Structures are given as structure tokens and as C-alpha cells.
């Protein structure tokens, strides 16, 4: 039996959270390589702590001399990311932190399994399972708790960076608990917001006075009620933040990146990986397909799973869960999906236009639930397959 009355919670973290600083740097390096060569290979990991940023992983360009040149640009890219996020702390500053680059050329054995040559179709960059999800409980066809948790932090970042709220600092986390009745969100039972701030003299009440108007601005009317519990900076002072307060690492916020726990996540993170890595590209494809199933009115909710093997082009399996839509055969949806989109790694990249420098912008506030952009960013949020799927099912 599908449960319809419950409370569900999701969290988000800001672009200044230590893990998100690392995601941003990794994706900015990826974008730099893709700007030079759309078929560039990048698997970039970043670690950050007090006054230190360490970058490692594998990269590849067809021009080996150019590869050396781009290796030399990594430090500048890193400092630009930290500056844009807003870190100018004594123990984590874009000008003074130490940047160590351990990137090296891609493994020839990995390339052998992935590259298309001698009549062999390009294979997946690794084995793995990827999930996509969509639900009609928000206009973006995303679960409401994670969508609203992202919206709060994105708005606070805007007013911090434009100078409207000069005492806010980059590191922040939000958490939204929503009560569902008959499967629909009806009430926020609690809001948790912890944000770094400038002065030790600022109390939790002071911070709430700053952030509450912006939270009320982005939340839909009626969801926040007099019964909603507010927990703003519940520990009190939060002046030391970012990588100085806690170490950060690429790929450690995968549930924040996807559906806030409302749907499964496969084994892999996204940031720092070029789109030959199905951890990223097939997860985007699965979201795209699930969103189009829901946009077509085939189901109120849809989960899609895809699985791959390294060096093998076609997915090993396609699975659809329609979450109780009894009038539609999930197997028919699976067949329609397979016919509507080429799910080989190259087919995904071409269909969604993924060989572009569009990834740095995904590093904070979620990879999903964002509007498609004119330059190809968030192309997996389009609903241009909805009519074809509706006809096929």
C-alpha cells in the first residue's frame, strides 16, 4: 500500500558549504577543459580545509601540449571560484589559500574501454546504476521539500552577494519538513536554517530577523503556518565556517544534488565528471525521461533506473516505477523510453547536448528542478519528449 499521509524532510546546503566549494571547483575545471575540447576527459576531485585546496584526478585532451597548458590554469580557476563564492576569511581566502594540483593524464586502460575505435561503439565510462525521478507536486516536477530547501539558500546567497544583507556569510544549510495529506504537501511543520554570519554578537534571533522575510518570500503561500517550528542558527554563533570550519570534498552531497532522499540515488556523484561518465550523463537522462513521463500525464510520479557496464554502449536494463498508476503498464513505458531516446553514452550526450561547458552552474542548489537555459544548461529539464511518450504508451 502506498502511504499518503506523512511528514517528509529534505535538506540543502549553500554554495559556500565546504563540500559545495569542492564541487564548484571540480566542475569549473571540467568546464575549462570542455571549452577547449568538447570530447575532453575529466574526472576531477577536490579537497578543501583550512588554508588548503588539493585537486587530483585524471584529465585528457587530444593535444598533449595543450593539456600541459590547461593543467597550469587550474590554480587560477580555483581561486576564481573561491572569490565568487565569497570567501575572504583569515584562514580561507581566495588570494592566500594554498592550491596543490595533482591532476594527471587519463588512464590508458580506462580510455581503451570507453573510446570508440576499430568499429567498436563507444562504451560507458564505468559500470553502475542511475536513477531519475519526477513528481507533479511542484511546477518543476520535483519533490517539494528539496525544491524549497534549495530556493531558500539560493535567495539568501543572492541578497548576501548583492550587498543587501552584508552580515551573511557563504556557508549555510537549510532543512524543510513537509506534512503530506493524501499524497500532497499541505503544511511546513519545521524550518531549519543555519547560516554563517559576520559577528559573534549576532544572536539566533538577530539572524532569524534577517532571513525570515526571504524564506517567506520564496515559500508558496499557505505552507508556513502559525504551527510551523522555526530553528534558525539553533547552536547560536556560526562565525567560523566553510573549509576553515569543516573539511570539504567533491561528491559528498549526492542526495542534496538529486531528490533530497525522496527517490533512490545510484552509486556515483556528479561533479567533476565529464559526460562520458554515465554516473552523470545517465542520471541526467533518467531525470529527463522521468520528467517527461510525468509531464505527459502518464503518472503522477515516476522513477526510472538505468544500468551500465564499463566499455558496453547499451544499457543493461531499463526499469520504470509508476508509483501506483494502475492504468498504465510500466513495461510499456520502458519500451517507449527505449524507442524515444538513444541511451548509449554518445546518444545521451548528443540528445541532451552535454559536451558543453555547462556544469559549474550545477554545483550548488541542485542538478534538477532548474529551468532549461538558452546555451544548453539544464537541457535534461526539457519536456520535449512528453508527447512522443504519451502516444507510445
FIVO-943027 format. One record per residue (C-alpha): chain; x, y, z. Coordinates in pm, whole numbers, plus 50000, padded with zeros to 5 digits. Layout:
# residues N
+--------+-------+-------+-------+
! cadena !    px !    py !    pz !
+--------+-------+-------+-------+
!      A !     X !     Y !     Z !
...
+--------+-------+-------+-------+
***
This chain:
# residues 393
+--------+-------+-------+-------+
! cadena !    px !    py !    pz !
+--------+-------+-------+-------+
!      A ! 50000 ! 50000 ! 50000 !
!      A ! 50129 ! 50347 ! 49909 !
!      A ! 50143 ! 50575 ! 50211 !
!      A ! 49970 ! 50912 ! 50155 !
!      A ! 49972 ! 51084 ! 50495 !
!      A ! 50316 ! 51153 ! 50643 !
!      A ! 50587 ! 51413 ! 50716 !
!      A ! 50896 ! 51413 ! 50493 !
!      A ! 51217 ! 51614 ! 50532 !
!      A ! 51489 ! 51723 ! 50289 !
!      A ! 51797 ! 51941 ! 50331 !
!      A ! 52008 ! 52163 ! 50109 !
!      A ! 52346 ! 52330 ! 50151 !
!      A ! 52472 ! 52659 ! 50012 !
!      A ! 52744 ! 52723 ! 49756 !
!      A ! 52972 ! 52812 ! 50047 !
!      A ! 52934 ! 52477 ! 50222 !
!      A ! 53279 ! 52310 ! 50221 !
!      A ! 53164 ! 52018 ! 50005 !
!      A ! 52997 ! 52255 ! 49760 !
!      A ! 53311 ! 52467 ! 49732 !
!      A ! 53483 ! 52149 ! 49617 !
!      A ! 53203 ! 52057 ! 49375 !
!      A ! 53223 ! 52407 ! 49227 !
!      A ! 53599 ! 52390 ! 49172 !
!      A ! 53578 ! 52043 ! 49016 !
!      A ! 53302 ! 52149 ! 48777 !
!      A ! 53476 ! 52475 ! 48687 !
!      A ! 53787 ! 52277 ! 48588 !
!      A ! 53564 ! 52044 ! 48383 !
!      A ! 53408 ! 52342 ! 48204 !
!      A ! 53751 ! 52484 ! 48122 !
!      A ! 53856 ! 52159 ! 47953 !
!      A ! 53524 ! 52125 ! 47766 !
!      A ! 53559 ! 52482 ! 47642 !
!      A ! 53883 ! 52380 ! 47475 !
!      A ! 53767 ! 52039 ! 47350 !
!      A ! 53409 ! 51904 ! 47364 !
!      A ! 53540 ! 51548 ! 47390 !
!      A ! 53779 ! 51627 ! 47677 !
!      A ! 53801 ! 51365 ! 47950 !
!      A ! 53786 ! 51484 ! 48310 !
!      A ! 53748 ! 51308 ! 48643 !
!      A ! 53843 ! 51579 ! 48893 !
!      A ! 53826 ! 51559 ! 49272 !
!      A ! 53882 ! 51849 ! 49512 !
!      A ! 53957 ! 51854 ! 49885 !
!      A ! 53948 ! 52172 ! 50093 !
!      A ! 54041 ! 52251 ! 50452 !
!      A ! 54193 ! 52540 ! 50646 !
!      A ! 54403 ! 52745 ! 50400 !
!      A ! 54436 ! 52443 ! 50168 !
!      A ! 54280 ! 52320 ! 49844 !
!      A ! 54405 ! 51994 ! 49693 !
!      A ! 54296 ! 51884 ! 49345 !
!      A ! 54352 ! 51541 ! 49191 !
!      A ! 54221 ! 51305 ! 48929 !
!      A ! 54251 ! 51236 ! 48559 !
!      A ! 54217 ! 51463 ! 48257 !
!      A ! 54269 ! 51419 ! 47886 !
!      A ! 54291 ! 51634 ! 47572 !
!      A ! 54389 ! 51515 ! 47225 !
!      A ! 54668 ! 51779 ! 47214 !
!      A ! 54924 ! 51681 ! 47479 !
!      A ! 55100 ! 52019 ! 47477 !
!      A ! 54768 ! 52195 ! 47526 !
!      A ! 54695 ! 51956 ! 47812 !
!      A ! 55004 ! 52084 ! 47993 !
!      A ! 54889 ! 52442 ! 47939 !
!      A ! 54546 ! 52370 ! 48085 !
!      A ! 54700 ! 52193 ! 48383 !
!      A ! 54868 ! 52525 ! 48456 !
!      A ! 54533 ! 52709 ! 48461 !
!      A ! 54389 ! 52504 ! 48746 !
!      A ! 54513 ! 52730 ! 49026 !
!      A ! 54359 ! 53041 ! 48870 !
!      A ! 54027 ! 52863 ! 48815 !
!      A ! 54027 ! 52751 ! 49178 !
!      A ! 54092 ! 53098 ! 49317 !
!      A ! 53822 ! 53249 ! 49092 !
!      A ! 53565 ! 53003 ! 49228 !
!      A ! 53652 ! 53078 ! 49589 !
!      A ! 53637 ! 53453 ! 49521 !
!      A ! 53296 ! 53431 ! 49354 !
!      A ! 53156 ! 53224 ! 49639 !
!      A ! 53273 ! 53498 ! 49874 !
!      A ! 53547 ! 53358 ! 50095 !
!      A ! 53782 ! 53625 ! 50230 !
!      A ! 53839 ! 53479 ! 50576 !
!      A ! 54174 ! 53487 ! 50750 !
!      A ! 54201 ! 53108 ! 50728 !
!      A ! 54032 ! 53058 ! 50392 !
!      A ! 54086 ! 53338 ! 50141 !
!      A ! 54088 ! 53321 ! 49763 !
!      A ! 54418 ! 53512 ! 49747 !
!      A ! 54615 ! 53335 ! 50019 !
!      A ! 54500 ! 52972 ! 50041 !
!      A ! 54745 ! 52713 ! 49912 !
!      A ! 54634 ! 52532 ! 49593 !
!      A ! 54801 ! 52198 ! 49516 !
!      A ! 54735 ! 52034 ! 49178 !
!      A ! 54779 ! 51657 ! 49142 !
!      A ! 54581 ! 51616 ! 48818 !
!      A ! 54739 ! 51374 ! 48569 !
!      A ! 54665 ! 51224 ! 48228 !
!      A ! 54374 ! 50979 ! 48195 !
!      A ! 54449 ! 50610 ! 48239 !
!      A ! 54509 ! 50439 ! 47905 !
!      A ! 54320 ! 50133 ! 48030 !
!      A ! 54007 ! 50336 ! 48108 !
!      A ! 54032 ! 50509 ! 47771 !
!      A ! 54063 ! 50171 ! 47599 !
!      A ! 53727 ! 50060 ! 47738 !
!      A ! 53547 ! 50386 ! 47665 !
!      A ! 53680 ! 50517 ! 47334 !
!      A ! 53513 ! 50424 ! 47005 !
!      A ! 53762 ! 50276 ! 46758 !
!      A ! 53811 ! 49992 ! 46509 !
!      A ! 53436 ! 49967 ! 46456 !
!      A ! 53366 ! 49934 ! 46830 !
!      A ! 53093 ! 50161 ! 46963 !
!      A ! 53189 ! 50392 ! 47247 !
!      A ! 53122 ! 50226 ! 47580 !
!      A ! 53015 ! 50353 ! 47919 !
!      A ! 53290 ! 50503 ! 48134 !
!      A ! 53209 ! 50271 ! 48424 !
!      A ! 52958 ! 50020 ! 48549 !
!      A ! 52676 ! 50149 ! 48765 !
!      A ! 52310 ! 50216 ! 48829 !
!      A ! 52148 ! 50556 ! 48779 !
!      A ! 51806 ! 50681 ! 48887 !
!      A ! 51579 ! 50958 ! 48769 !
!      A ! 51265 ! 51081 ! 48941 !
!      A ! 50981 ! 51325 ! 48887 !
!      A ! 50660 ! 51412 ! 49070 !
!      A ! 50382 ! 51657 ! 48994 !
!      A ! 50377 ! 51806 ! 49345 !
!      A ! 50566 ! 52116 ! 49222 !
!      A ! 50573 ! 52306 ! 48894 !
!      A ! 50931 ! 52192 ! 48838 !
!      A ! 50811 ! 51830 ! 48880 !
!      A ! 51040 ! 51792 ! 49180 !
!      A ! 50975 ! 51679 ! 49538 !
!      A ! 50863 ! 51984 ! 49732 !
!      A ! 51094 ! 51960 ! 50037 !
!      A ! 51421 ! 51965 ! 49840 !
!      A ! 51290 ! 52223 ! 49591 !
!      A ! 51201 ! 52469 ! 49867 !
!      A ! 51518 ! 52398 ! 50068 !
!      A ! 51722 ! 52491 ! 49758 !
!      A ! 51512 ! 52803 ! 49693 !
!      A ! 51574 ! 52941 ! 50042 !
!      A ! 51951 ! 52913 ! 50019 !
!      A ! 51966 ! 53044 ! 49665 !
!      A ! 51772 ! 53355 ! 49767 !
!      A ! 51992 ! 53413 ! 50073 !
!      A ! 52302 ! 53385 ! 49852 !
!      A ! 52157 ! 53649 ! 49619 !
!      A ! 52100 ! 53906 ! 49894 !
!      A ! 52437 ! 53827 ! 50050 !
!      A ! 52627 ! 53877 ! 49725 !
!      A ! 52440 ! 54190 ! 49609 !
!      A ! 52512 ! 54362 ! 49942 !
!      A ! 52155 ! 54373 ! 50070 !
!      A ! 52249 ! 54158 ! 50371 !
!      A ! 52617 ! 54232 ! 50435 !
!      A ! 52646 ! 54031 ! 50758 !
!      A ! 52555 ! 53697 ! 50597 !
!      A ! 52848 ! 53475 ! 50503 !
!      A ! 52879 ! 53194 ! 50243 !
!      A ! 52834 ! 52874 ! 50449 !
!      A ! 52472 ! 52773 ! 50513 !
!      A ! 52233 ! 52478 ! 50539 !
!      A ! 51854 ! 52455 ! 50520 !
!      A ! 51605 ! 52183 ! 50604 !
!      A ! 51233 ! 52165 ! 50533 !
!      A ! 50984 ! 51919 ! 50686 !
!      A ! 50654 ! 51899 ! 50498 !
!      A ! 50332 ! 51732 ! 50602 !
!      A ! 50159 ! 51540 ! 50324 !
!      A ! 49787 ! 51465 ! 50320 !
!      A ! 49655 ! 51233 ! 50051 !
!      A ! 49998 ! 51248 ! 49890 !
!      A ! 50008 ! 51627 ! 49856 !
!      A ! 50217 ! 51876 ! 50060 !
!      A ! 49991 ! 52088 ! 50279 !
!      A ! 50199 ! 52232 ! 50564 !
!      A ! 50557 ! 52305 ! 50666 !
!      A ! 50597 ! 52151 ! 51010 !
!      A ! 50950 ! 52282 ! 51065 !
!      A ! 51216 ! 52501 ! 50907 !
!      A ! 51583 ! 52464 ! 50999 !
!      A ! 51824 ! 52730 ! 50877 !
!      A ! 52186 ! 52763 ! 50985 !
!      A ! 52387 ! 53036 ! 50820 !
!      A ! 52735 ! 53168 ! 50880 !
!      A ! 52737 ! 53533 ! 50987 !
!      A ! 52983 ! 53813 ! 51043 !
!      A ! 52974 ! 53897 ! 51414 !
!      A ! 52984 ! 53688 ! 51731 !
!      A ! 52745 ! 53938 ! 51889 !
!      A ! 52466 ! 53837 ! 51648 !
!      A ! 52216 ! 53607 ! 51820 !
!      A ! 51988 ! 53344 ! 51673 !
!      A ! 51704 ! 53596 ! 51699 !
!      A ! 51911 ! 53851 ! 51505 !
!      A ! 51975 ! 53602 ! 51226 !
!      A ! 51609 ! 53499 ! 51213 !
!      A ! 51512 ! 53863 ! 51172 !
!      A ! 51742 ! 53880 ! 50870 !
!      A ! 51645 ! 53554 ! 50697 !
!      A ! 51275 ! 53515 ! 50775 !
!      A ! 51146 ! 53768 ! 50518 !
!      A ! 51338 ! 53591 ! 50240 !
!      A ! 51216 ! 53249 ! 50348 !
!      A ! 50856 ! 53374 ! 50346 !
!      A ! 50920 ! 53528 ! 50004 !
!      A ! 51021 ! 53202 ! 49835 !
!      A ! 50782 ! 52962 ! 50008 !
!      A ! 50437 ! 52910 ! 49850 !
!      A ! 50150 ! 53085 ! 50025 !
!      A ! 49981 ! 52882 ! 50297 !
!      A ! 50252 ! 52623 ! 50360 !
!      A ! 50406 ! 52811 ! 50653 !
!      A ! 50151 ! 52833 ! 50934 !
!      A ! 50147 ! 52959 ! 51294 !
!      A ! 50226 ! 52600 ! 51397 !
!      A ! 50546 ! 52584 ! 51190 !
!      A ! 50851 ! 52540 ! 51412 !
!      A ! 51148 ! 52765 ! 51331 !
!      A ! 51504 ! 52664 ! 51415 !
!      A ! 51739 ! 52940 ! 51297 !
!      A ! 52106 ! 52903 ! 51395 !
!      A ! 51998 ! 52675 ! 51681 !
!      A ! 52353 ! 52639 ! 51815 !
!      A ! 52394 ! 53016 ! 51842 !
!      A ! 52716 ! 53159 ! 51698 !
!      A ! 52823 ! 53047 ! 51348 !
!      A ! 53110 ! 53278 ! 51250 !
!      A ! 53376 ! 53021 ! 51163 !
!      A ! 53252 ! 52845 ! 50851 !
!      A ! 53347 ! 52698 ! 50516 !
!      A ! 53658 ! 52481 ! 50478 !
!      A ! 53812 ! 52650 ! 50783 !
!      A ! 53529 ! 52516 ! 50999 !
!      A ! 53498 ! 52173 ! 50835 !
!      A ! 53680 ! 51995 ! 50554 !
!      A ! 53512 ! 51966 ! 50215 !
!      A ! 53524 ! 51702 ! 49941 !
!      A ! 53382 ! 51668 ! 49591 !
!      A ! 53080 ! 51441 ! 49560 !
!      A ! 52977 ! 51420 ! 49924 !
!      A ! 52634 ! 51581 ! 49886 !
!      A ! 52472 ! 51349 ! 49634 !
!      A ! 52127 ! 51350 ! 49799 !
!      A ! 52128 ! 51730 ! 49806 !
!      A ! 52223 ! 51716 ! 49436 !
!      A ! 51928 ! 51495 ! 49340 !
!      A ! 51593 ! 51447 ! 49514 !
!      A ! 51653 ! 51509 ! 49883 !
!      A ! 51601 ! 51143 ! 49969 !
!      A ! 51255 ! 51125 ! 49810 !
!      A ! 51390 ! 50888 ! 49543 !
!      A ! 51684 ! 50648 ! 49507 !
!      A ! 52031 ! 50763 ! 49405 !
!      A ! 52279 ! 50542 ! 49223 !
!      A ! 52632 ! 50484 ! 49341 !
!      A ! 52804 ! 50780 ! 49180 !
!      A ! 52841 ! 51153 ! 49237 !
!      A ! 52818 ! 51404 ! 48951 !
!      A ! 53061 ! 51692 ! 48996 !
!      A ! 53398 ! 51690 ! 48823 !
!      A ! 53300 ! 51418 ! 48575 !
!      A ! 53277 ! 51468 ! 48201 !
!      A ! 52962 ! 51335 ! 48031 !
!      A ! 53121 ! 51010 ! 47910 !
!      A ! 53084 ! 50910 ! 48275 !
!      A ! 52735 ! 50761 ! 48300 !
!      A ! 52730 ! 50842 ! 48672 !
!      A ! 52648 ! 51189 ! 48548 !
!      A ! 52506 ! 51171 ! 48197 !
!      A ! 52280 ! 50869 ! 48251 !
!      A ! 52148 ! 51018 ! 48576 !
!      A ! 52060 ! 51330 ! 48377 !
!      A ! 51896 ! 51112 ! 48110 !
!      A ! 51696 ! 50923 ! 48372 !
!      A ! 51569 ! 51250 ! 48522 !
!      A ! 51482 ! 51374 ! 48172 !
!      A ! 51284 ! 51059 ! 48096 !
!      A ! 51106 ! 51051 ! 48431 !
!      A ! 51014 ! 51418 ! 48399 !
!      A ! 50873 ! 51364 ! 48051 !
!      A ! 50665 ! 51067 ! 48171 !
!      A ! 50508 ! 51288 ! 48440 !
!      A ! 50475 ! 51588 ! 48206 !
!      A ! 50289 ! 51359 ! 47963 !
!      A ! 50032 ! 51280 ! 48233 !
!      A ! 50120 ! 50910 ! 48225 !
!      A ! 50176 ! 50905 ! 48603 !
!      A ! 50184 ! 51148 ! 48896 !
!      A ! 50524 ! 51011 ! 48997 !
!      A ! 50787 ! 50821 ! 48803 !
!      A ! 51118 ! 50658 ! 48889 !
!      A ! 51350 ! 50542 ! 48610 !
!      A ! 51653 ! 50319 ! 48664 !
!      A ! 51926 ! 50263 ! 48402 !
!      A ! 52223 ! 50029 ! 48442 !
!      A ! 52553 ! 50011 ! 48252 !
!      A ! 52878 ! 49812 ! 48228 !
!      A ! 53216 ! 49970 ! 48157 !
!      A ! 53302 ! 49955 ! 47788 !
!      A ! 52947 ! 49847 ! 47691 !
!      A ! 52738 ! 50101 ! 47500 !
!      A ! 52377 ! 49993 ! 47554 !
!      A ! 52218 ! 49999 ! 47899 !
!      A ! 52188 ! 49655 ! 48054 !
!      A ! 51843 ! 49731 ! 48190 !
!      A ! 51569 ! 49995 ! 48185 !
!      A ! 51323 ! 49995 ! 48476 !
!      A ! 51019 ! 50218 ! 48533 !
!      A ! 50818 ! 50254 ! 48855 !
!      A ! 50494 ! 50450 ! 48815 !
!      A ! 50413 ! 50451 ! 49187 !
!      A ! 50065 ! 50308 ! 49170 !
!      A ! 49943 ! 50434 ! 48832 !
!      A ! 49741 ! 50117 ! 48779 !
!      A ! 49602 ! 50214 ! 48438 !
!      A ! 49946 ! 50212 ! 48272 !
!      A ! 50175 ! 49914 ! 48218 !
!      A ! 50529 ! 50004 ! 48334 !
!      A ! 50668 ! 49765 ! 48073 !
!      A ! 50502 ! 49976 ! 47803 !
!      A ! 50673 ! 50285 ! 47947 !
!      A ! 51007 ! 50102 ! 47941 !
!      A ! 50960 ! 50010 ! 47576 !
!      A ! 50856 ! 50366 ! 47490 !
!      A ! 51162 ! 50508 ! 47664 !
!      A ! 51394 ! 50273 ! 47476 !
!      A ! 51241 ! 50381 ! 47145 !
!      A ! 51228 ! 50753 ! 47223 !
!      A ! 51594 ! 50806 ! 47315 !
!      A ! 51929 ! 50654 ! 47228 !
!      A ! 52059 ! 50562 ! 47574 !
!      A ! 52415 ! 50484 ! 47473 !
!      A ! 52665 ! 50728 ! 47631 !
!      A ! 52713 ! 50906 ! 47298 !
!      A ! 52340 ! 50905 ! 47229 !
!      A ! 52269 ! 51070 ! 47564 !
!      A ! 52535 ! 51335 ! 47509 !
!      A ! 52408 ! 51420 ! 47164 !
!      A ! 52039 ! 51420 ! 47259 !
!      A ! 52093 ! 51646 ! 47560 !
!      A ! 52388 ! 51843 ! 47420 !
!      A ! 52615 ! 51760 ! 47711 !
!      A ! 52957 ! 51824 ! 47551 !
!      A ! 52945 ! 52189 ! 47655 !
!      A ! 53083 ! 52395 ! 47946 !
!      A ! 52753 ! 52393 ! 48137 !
!      A ! 52847 ! 52224 ! 48463 !
!      A ! 52986 ! 52483 ! 48706 !
!      A ! 52636 ! 52624 ! 48745 !
!      A ! 52504 ! 52285 ! 48858 !
!      A ! 52738 ! 52261 ! 49157 !
!      A ! 52500 ! 52425 ! 49407 !
!      A ! 52122 ! 52432 ! 49459 !
!      A ! 52054 ! 52104 ! 49283 !
!      A ! 52114 ! 51949 ! 48944 !
!      A ! 51740 ! 51904 ! 48890 !
!      A ! 51432 ! 52124 ! 48905 !
!      A ! 51605 ! 52412 ! 48727 !
!      A ! 51481 ! 52582 ! 48409 !
!      A ! 51647 ! 52481 ! 48078 !
!      A ! 51881 ! 52756 ! 47960 !
!      A ! 51939 ! 52900 ! 47614 !
!      A ! 52301 ! 52784 ! 47594 !
!      A ! 52210 ! 52423 ! 47674 !
!      A ! 52239 ! 52435 ! 48051 !
!      A ! 51996 ! 52203 ! 48232 !
!      A ! 51886 ! 52056 ! 47898 !
!      A ! 51771 ! 51746 ! 48089 !
!      A ! 51488 ! 51957 ! 48234 !
!      A ! 51316 ! 51992 ! 47895 !
!      A ! 50982 ! 51820 ! 47843 !
!      A ! 51005 ! 51784 ! 47466 !
!      A ! 50959 ! 51404 ! 47476 !
!      A ! 50626 ! 51417 ! 47659 !
!      A ! 50404 ! 51399 ! 47351 !
!      A ! 50600 ! 51113 ! 47193 !
!      A ! 50583 ! 50913 ! 47517 !
!      A ! 50212 ! 50982 ! 47554 !
!      A ! 50145 ! 50850 ! 47205 !
!      A ! 50368 ! 50544 ! 47254 !
!      A ! 50207 ! 50440 ! 47583 !
+--------+-------+-------+-------+
***
